[in-house]
Amino acid sequence: MIKISSRSLEDLEFPVVCEQISEFCITGQGKEKALNIQPYPNYKKTIFGLNQTNEYFNSKTNDTPIPNHGFDSIQAEIKLLGIEGSLIEITGFRKISAITETVNTHLKFFEKYSEVFPVLAETVSHIEFDTSLTEKINSVIDRFGEMKDDASPLLQDLRKSINSVRGKINSSFNSALSTYNSYGYLDEIRESVMENVRVLAVKAMYRRKVKGGIMGNSKTGSIVYIQPEATYQYTRELNNLEYEEKEEIKRILKELTEFSRPYRDVLIEYQDLLSDMDVIAAKSKYAEKINALLPKISKDRELQLKEAYHPLLYLSNKKKGEKTFPQTIELASDNRIIVISGPNAGGKSITLKTVGLLQVMLQSGMLIPVHEYSRVCLFNKVLTDIGDNQSIENHLSTYSYRLKNMNYFLRKCDEKTLFLIDEFGTGSDPELGGALAETFLEVFYEKGSYGILTTHYANLKKLANELPDMSNANMMFDNQTLEPIYKLQVGEAGSSFTFEVAQKNGIPYSLINRSKKKVERGKIRFDRSIAKLQKERSELRKTTDSLKTKEEKAAEQKEKLEEINNRVQQKLESYQELYDANQRLIYLGQKVNDMSEKYFTSKKKKELIGEFLKMVEIENSKRKKEDIRKQKAKKAQERKLKQEVQKKIQPIREKKKAEKKKEEEIKKAEANKPKAKLKVGDRVRLEDSKSVGSIDTIEKGKAIVNYGMFTTSVSLDQLELVQAAKK
């Protein structure tokens, strides 16, 4: 059973994360649920919750986006359905219809893509697909939220009558308007509207000549507004019809409410499901915002957080445009407890809170901002003591409160507990408080608990160095500027740099010297040794970083030089080819020139042609040799390629050969296997057939096989025994 106290959740600022997640919710119920997110009570539910969020998160990269889950709250309608004789208005039924359709859409979607979203499909599996309520509502109310004319025969008749009377009202009014206007009784505006009724704008002097009901007059009194007598009669008829229409609508809604009443529990489930989907979607959106993912969940007792970010700090720094430093921290069976030391403002508390907050987030079904190679186990308890917990209500000092907290820790911690304690043992006399803190730490260690604590006490650093499954760690500082690097260094304790920080902040050296004399020499030497080791490690780290940078630059330079060398080589080869071609052309040109001069003096054509042909044949023989050389080179290259291919496919061929041999051996063994002696009543089938029948009779090596619909005669050699006849 997993149980993490609300005190621990508050210490780790988990409610702030819940508040940020609630901002991504699109429904009221979803926001409410998000604000009340708690860690899951057991391993199975935690894994299920994580997979829900992870599937929703991955749906963004799939070609199958999850349908919208938004809905208007039907809390008031659900309440009315629980009250006998109550009536739900049309707007309420529109909301009920919409939420039902949304749920049905989700059910169809997850049924179709159950292989892609197995966990989300299981989330909705307890609800049945049902369209009866939606169909009933849609048969009465249209998509614009109006009652349909054919919702009942009476309503249809009433609306026909209403339309007819409205037509008569318009007709009678237009007739009166035309008549009295021709008499000159009407003002220039002719008509107006009063109380949603058309009226004649009659001049005051003619008001007695116009029959009808006076509805009012103008501010000056020059115009009297009169509804014509015929129109007045029809309006009364219309009012009666409209009253009857309202009564019929009320009756239909009451009937619809009664029909919906048995669906009350189903509607509660619908609203609950969609609000859960809203929270899952919000967790997914939050994960996207903080660059989170689902790490490997280990069943072994281990915690390996690589490049872990504190989500609240990450978002805050991102808003300000500042850098957030990730932390890498590991807890395992051979290193269960880490004691972090070092100066204040170095990031010790943030490291502590990062581990705790990410752990409770993960156990609440949230993805966390870590490297994908991180491994995390689940803890039954996460105990925290972070910050100044002075209790004014209970009149407890910080130390009294912390002692009370430690007492609770000692009672509750076990091998499935993660404890996180900031400034362990502070608040009392350093010597006595340190001794008590050391004893507490020994008890935590003996109980097999996992934990991280921060301290300045030397005896706790010493204890961590002595016990096998406990280690020291420090938050690294720049040894020159004494500025924090915000990087955790596991393996050695950290100096508090008390005197160095004091000197950096302008405290006179004489006062620092006096202070040093007041402290035991051994302690100063111990602190100085730690500080020296940290400085040496810092320098070594800088040297390593510098050498690594130089090595990377040298590798880049080497690659560039090799590239330049290859390009130069290619250019030289192309220049050489060009030079050889030009030399050949010069030689041929010279040869032609010599022949030309010789012919010029001798005028012997035959000799000229003979020499020219000889020259051409020599050049062609060179070309042939060059072509043969190229062909040989090409063939050699093809042969080499063929050999490489053969080398690669040889193992595949051998594997296939072996498989074929094995298959043949199996077939041979099956063929040699003595066949079962068949008898009447045995269930058999033909070789390489799926149809099974029973043997009715056997005669002369043949059997009559009955397949139910038909019988057939088959040789016994062709039959295989499926099931022997019962004796």
Secondary structure as GFF3:
##gff-version 3
##sequence-region A 1 727
A	DSSP	alpha_helix	6	11	.	.	.	ID=ss1
A	DSSP	alpha_helix	14	22	.	.	.	ID=ss2
A	DSSP	alpha_helix	28	35	.	.	.	ID=ss3
A	DSSP	alpha_helix	43	58	.	.	.	ID=ss4
A	DSSP	alpha_helix	75	81	.	.	.	ID=ss5
A	DSSP	alpha_helix	90	112	.	.	.	ID=ss6
A	DSSP	alpha_helix	118	124	.	.	.	ID=ss7
A	DSSP	alpha_helix	132	140	.	.	.	ID=ss8
A	DSSP	three_ten_helix	149	151	.	.	.	ID=ss9
A	DSSP	alpha_helix	153	183	.	.	.	ID=ss10
A	DSSP	beta_strand	186	194	.	.	.	ID=ss11
A	DSSP	beta_strand	197	203	.	.	.	ID=ss12
A	DSSP	three_ten_helix	204	209	.	.	.	ID=ss13
A	DSSP	beta_strand	212	217	.	.	.	ID=ss14
A	DSSP	beta_strand	223	228	.	.	.	ID=ss15
A	DSSP	alpha_helix	229	260	.	.	.	ID=ss16
A	DSSP	three_ten_helix	261	263	.	.	.	ID=ss17
A	DSSP	alpha_helix	264	289	.	.	.	ID=ss18
A	DSSP	beta_strand	296	297	.	.	.	ID=ss19
A	DSSP	beta_strand	303	308	.	.	.	ID=ss20
A	DSSP	alpha_helix	311	320	.	.	.	ID=ss21
A	DSSP	beta_strand	327	331	.	.	.	ID=ss22
A	DSSP	beta_strand	337	341	.	.	.	ID=ss23
A	DSSP	alpha_helix	348	362	.	.	.	ID=ss24
A	DSSP	beta_strand	375	376	.	.	.	ID=ss25
A	DSSP	beta_strand	381	385	.	.	.	ID=ss26
A	DSSP	alpha_helix	398	412	.	.	.	ID=ss27
A	DSSP	beta_strand	417	421	.	.	.	ID=ss28
A	DSSP	alpha_helix	430	446	.	.	.	ID=ss29
A	DSSP	beta_strand	450	454	.	.	.	ID=ss30
A	DSSP	alpha_helix	458	466	.	.	.	ID=ss31
A	DSSP	beta_strand	470	477	.	.	.	ID=ss32
A	DSSP	beta_strand	484	490	.	.	.	ID=ss33
A	DSSP	alpha_helix	498	504	.	.	.	ID=ss34
A	DSSP	alpha_helix	509	518	.	.	.	ID=ss35
A	DSSP	alpha_helix	521	602	.	.	.	ID=ss36
A	DSSP	alpha_helix	605	672	.	.	.	ID=ss37
A	DSSP	beta_strand	683	686	.	.	.	ID=ss38
A	DSSP	beta_strand	693	699	.	.	.	ID=ss39
A	DSSP	beta_strand	702	706	.	.	.	ID=ss40
A	DSSP	beta_strand	711	715	.	.	.	ID=ss41
A	DSSP	three_ten_helix	716	718	.	.	.	ID=ss42
A	DSSP	beta_strand	719	723	.	.	.	ID=ss43
###
